[in-house]
Amino acid sequence: MANKSPIHELHKKLGAKFTDFSGFEMPIHYGSIKDEHLTVRKNVGLFDVSHMSNIWITGDGAENLITLTTVEDASKIENKKSQYTVILRDNGTVIDDTIFMHLEDKFMIIPNAGRAKTVTEWLNKKAEENNICATCEDVSREYVILAIQGPKSRDTLQKLTKTDLKTIGFFGCQYINLAGIECIISHTGYTGELGFELQITPVDQAKDIFKKILEAGKEYGIKPIGLGARDTLRLEKGFILAGNEFEGGRTPLEAVMSWIINWDHDFIGKYALLKQKEKGDYERLTCLVCQEKGIPRHGFEIQRDGKKIGIVSSGTISPCLNTGIAMGYCHPDYREKDSINDIIIRGKPVKSKVIKPPFVPKDWKNNQ
Amino acid sequence: MVIEVRDNLKYTDTHEWIKIQGNTAIIGITDHAQSQLTDIVFVELPEIGKEIKKEDELCIVESVKSVTEIYAPISGKIVNVNKHLEETPETINESPYDKGWLVEIEIADESEIKDLLDAVSYKKMI
């Protein structure tokens, strides 16, 4: 049987339609993906993302373990700061992408849905092999994760806490009392908008906090948002979805994530990445905007002059641009900015222009 | 939300409606179908003049997250398509039985009509 969020019944009452996502039955929408998408871009939306995982890393060697197993040097991430990173295999391909939060003497990482077991086992194994004094514990089912995203997210949450939220900088994280409940807040998100994420335990408090946030955001037109809009929101910003963009084994260089790699420390997979970098002829994640009608989807072929040069990893119609957009892996010779590739949609080539992400700029709302 | 099923139409178990008008039939998707698909954002229509067989793919209707094939409920020749849907696919959501029609087919085999569901049977199904 599929896992359900602890606040599944509340979603039902709010009119959610559900979908299976990595073994979790989660809301896909509450009526209209398009409407929910625009609500987040223009105002504020509330997501339940409890399908994501939670792992505590404790012990004197917690920091060393993260430094060894991710592309980040965890000693550079001070208390109350978080960092987006990837965990690699020895061959440089991604096991998972995750955020880790430095919370006093421990770290919490947030792997993707259904990845908790794999990641926990991998990290514990690496701790043991390298004599690092650290323990990873999968506490995924003990937490509800909520995301409040959109230009009015801070104003909404501010009503529920005495902590001045402006003191929490981008990627800041800390314990907070929100609506009378102690939880973890981070200034992070997956929409490209101003936003926060909450880790709530024990889970029976989550229903109440969800309702209180909806109440607090009422004056800004807050809505509950499903995973459908979560996907289109992230795609418009060129953010990676692990299940799509890392499918089949991709390295962070292929996924064009060099910006998160800290080369000044040793980490698992580093040698493989250096070798790949030197060779240079690897496919790279490329953003494409359709110049004609048609919606690209996962797995569609990308061509230039009738020759296959890549494959779409994620595609959709952009609710903001009202045009087809895609990310896909392309041969390095065919991804120059403004060049035109064809995405093959049911046998028909649809002209698509290479752009630099994001598809939808930060000031989009102001130009509407 | 109340789902509309019109008495004067024929239906399929794959949620198409069929309106017989002499020797042609107008085809669309039902109110139930559009409410399940939610925001329709793209429609791919067949060429006028194309001959199709019952249960062949007739057109493609896409929502933000899904691609749905619409199958021909009867055989015949495409004599008209609702071109407006290419610019305003959301018309299917707004008016599934009127402005949101998909194609008009010249009926090739009248005996196929008796296989279609009436409104009472379709209502029971959904």
HADDOCK unambig.tbl for C-alpha pairs under 7 A between the chains (distance, minus, plus):
assign (segid A and resid 31 and name CA) (segid B and resid 38 and name CA) 6.95 0.50 0.50
assign (segid A and resid 32 and name CA) (segid B and resid 38 and name CA) 6.12 0.50 0.50
assign (segid A and resid 32 and name CA) (segid B and resid 39 and name CA) 6.23 0.50 0.50
assign (segid A and resid 34 and name CA) (segid B and resid 39 and name CA) 6.87 0.50 0.50
assign (segid A and resid 228 and name CA) (segid B and resid 65 and name CA) 6.81 0.50 0.50
assign (segid A and resid 316 and name CA) (segid B and resid 64 and name CA) 6.52 0.50 0.50
assign (segid A and resid 317 and name CA) (segid B and resid 64 and name CA) 6.17 0.50 0.50
